[in-house]
Amino acid sequence: MKAKEIRELSDDQIRAELNALERKVFALRTQAETEKLKAPSEMTNARKDIARLKTVLCQREQAGVAEQGAGV
């Protein structure tokens, strides 16, 4: 998922996607412990997507705080 695609999502959609990806990483980690992964890069890609989602959420929160501070 690209950052541009993430920015088009609402905060609730981002949180839902973040939750789904965190569950996927947990499942992949469990699978890696019990058996061999079919595509090890899947875990890396999911972790990078989680980082992108968290970055966009953090940027939105900081922008909201900055707007509130400027309005005071």
Backbone as CSV, one residue per row, in Angstrom:
resi,resn,N_x,N_y,N_z,CA_x,CA_y,CA_z,C_x,C_y,C_z
1,MET,0.842,-1.166,0.000,0.000,0.000,0.000,0.895,1.240,0.000
2,LYS,0.618,2.154,-0.878,1.404,3.371,-1.020,0.906,4.442,-0.057
3,ALA,1.790,5.367,0.296,1.433,6.450,1.208,0.315,7.311,0.622
4,LYS,0.322,7.497,-0.675,-0.719,8.289,-1.327,-2.083,7.631,-1.131
5,GLU,-2.142,6.318,-1.245,-3.398,5.581,-1.038,-3.850,5.698,0.412
6,ILE,-2.901,5.655,1.327,-3.229,5.731,2.751,-3.797,7.104,3.087
7,ARG,-3.234,8.148,2.521,-3.707,9.510,2.812,-5.134,9.733,2.335
8,GLU,-5.595,8.952,1.372,-6.957,9.083,0.874,-7.980,8.418,1.789
9,LEU,-7.517,7.590,2.729,-8.407,6.885,3.647,-8.766,7.772,4.836
10,SER,-9.911,7.461,5.466,-10.279,8.170,6.690,-9.503,7.582,7.865
11,ASP,-9.531,8.275,8.987,-8.814,7.804,10.173,-9.333,6.431,10.618
12,ASP,-10.645,6.245,10.572,-11.217,4.960,10.978,-10.786,3.830,10.051
13,GLN,-10.726,4.113,8.767,-10.280,3.104,7.807,-8.814,2.764,8.021
14,ILE,-8.013,3.771,8.339,-6.592,3.529,8.599,-6.430,2.662,9.835
15,ARG,-7.185,2.963,10.884,-7.086,2.167,12.112,-7.532,0.724,11.872
16,ALA,-8.570,0.539,11.064,-9.039,-0.811,10.750,-7.973,-1.580,9.964
17,GLU,-7.365,-0.928,9.003,-6.306,-1.551,8.201,-5.097,-1.871,9.075
18,LEU,-4.781,-0.956,9.988,-3.663,-1.162,10.905,-3.917,-2.384,11.780
19,ASN,-5.116,-2.499,12.289,-5.487,-3.646,13.115,-5.376,-4.948,12.322
20,ALA,-5.860,-4.941,11.094,-5.804,-6.141,10.254,-4.348,-6.537,9.955
21,LEU,-3.512,-5.555,9.671,-2.113,-5.858,9.368,-1.360,-6.362,10.596
22,GLU,-1.680,-5.814,11.766,-1.029,-6.298,12.987,-1.409,-7.750,13.263
23,ARG,-2.663,-8.097,12.995,-3.086,-9.497,13.142,-2.372,-10.388,12.130
24,LYS,-2.199,-9.871,10.915,-1.520,-10.646,9.867,-0.070,-10.911,10.252
25,VAL,0.609,-9.887,10.794,2.002,-10.060,11.212,2.089,-11.079,12.339
26,PHE,1.147,-11.022,13.266,1.136,-11.999,14.355,0.972,-13.414,13.804
27,ALA,0.040,-13.579,12.862,-0.182,-14.901,12.267,1.052,-15.374,11.506
28,LEU,1.685,-14.471,10.786,2.892,-14.838,10.034,4.035,-15.203,10.979
29,ARG,4.151,-14.457,12.074,5.202,-14.761,13.039,4.977,-16.134,13.662
30,THR,3.722,-16.426,13.978,3.386,-17.742,14.528,3.678,-18.833,13.512
31,GLN,3.305,-18.587,12.279,3.552,-19.565,11.218,5.053,-19.772,11.012
32,ALA,5.831,-18.714,11.133,7.275,-18.825,10.949,7.901,-19.693,12.036
33,GLU,7.324,-19.661,13.235,7.852,-20.471,14.334,7.488,-21.949,14.176
34,THR,6.313,-22.204,13.637,5.842,-23.588,13.566,6.172,-24.279,12.255
35,GLU,6.299,-23.511,11.195,6.594,-24.096,9.882,7.290,-23.047,9.020
36,LYS,7.695,-23.451,7.863,8.391,-22.538,6.965,7.380,-21.649,6.229
37,LEU,7.703,-20.367,6.135,6.845,-19.436,5.408,6.986,-19.649,3.906
38,LYS,5.868,-19.530,3.198,5.912,-19.658,1.742,6.557,-18.425,1.119
39,ALA,6.266,-17.254,1.692,6.829,-16.002,1.184,7.307,-15.159,2.367
40,PRO,8.565,-15.305,2.755,9.086,-14.553,3.897,9.000,-13.027,3.730
41,SER,8.988,-12.572,2.498,8.907,-11.133,2.263,7.542,-10.561,2.654
42,GLU,6.564,-11.428,2.800,5.226,-10.998,3.185,5.244,-10.298,4.550
43,MET,6.030,-10.834,5.476,6.116,-10.240,6.801,6.777,-8.860,6.727
44,THR,7.817,-8.743,5.960,8.512,-7.466,5.801,7.591,-6.422,5.184
45,ASN,6.863,-6.810,4.161,5.951,-5.879,3.506,4.842,-5.425,4.453
46,ALA,4.312,-6.344,5.242,3.257,-6.003,6.190,3.783,-5.034,7.254
47,ARG,5.001,-5.277,7.728,5.577,-4.396,8.740,5.822,-2.994,8.184
48,LYS,6.227,-2.909,6.936,6.436,-1.603,6.312,5.108,-0.870,6.123
49,ASP,4.050,-1.613,5.768,2.732,-1.006,5.638,2.236,-0.487,6.986
50,ILE,2.504,-1.238,8.046,2.123,-0.787,9.389,2.835,0.525,9.707
51,ALA,4.107,0.616,9.388,4.866,1.840,9.647,4.290,3.010,8.852
52,ARG,3.917,2.770,7.607,3.325,3.837,6.790,2.010,4.313,7.387
53,LEU,1.161,3.365,7.811,-0.129,3.721,8.406,0.065,4.537,9.678
54,LYS,0.982,4.105,10.519,1.234,4.829,11.770,1.801,6.218,11.496
55,THR,2.631,6.346,10.476,3.201,7.641,10.123,2.114,8.617,9.697
56,VAL,1.203,8.171,8.850,0.126,9.041,8.377,-0.777,9.443,9.545
57,LEU,-1.096,8.501,10.435,-1.920,8.826,11.600,-1.226,9.867,12.477
58,CYS,0.055,9.687,12.708,0.823,10.618,13.534,0.865,12.004,12.884
59,GLN,1.054,12.051,11.581,1.087,13.329,10.871,-0.253,14.046,11.000
60,ARG,-1.346,13.302,10.896,-2.673,13.905,11.033,-2.900,14.420,12.443
61,GLU,-2.451,13.674,13.438,-2.600,14.123,14.819,-1.798,15.395,15.058
62,GLN,-0.576,15.449,14.547,0.261,16.629,14.724,-0.332,17.833,14.003
63,ALA,-0.913,17.612,12.838,-1.542,18.701,12.100,-2.756,19.215,12.865
64,GLY,-3.501,18.326,13.481,-4.665,18.726,14.272,-4.258,19.524,15.492
65,VAL,-3.189,19.127,16.147,-2.681,19.847,17.325,-2.172,21.228,16.885
66,ALA,-1.490,21.283,15.761,-0.971,22.556,15.264,-2.111,23.516,14.925
67,GLU,-3.195,22.985,14.339,-4.343,23.824,14.001,-5.022,24.343,15.262
68,GLN,-5.119,23.503,16.291,-5.732,23.930,17.541,-4.868,24.997,18.219
69,GLY,-3.557,24.806,18.172,-2.635,25.768,18.767,-2.655,27.106,18.042
70,ALA,-2.823,27.089,16.749,-2.848,28.324,15.965,-4.150,29.079,16.180
71,GLY,-5.216,28.346,16.494,-6.522,28.985,16.701,-6.662,29.633,18.054
72,VAL,-5.753,29.310,18.990,-5.863,29.854,20.359,-5.277,31.212,20.462
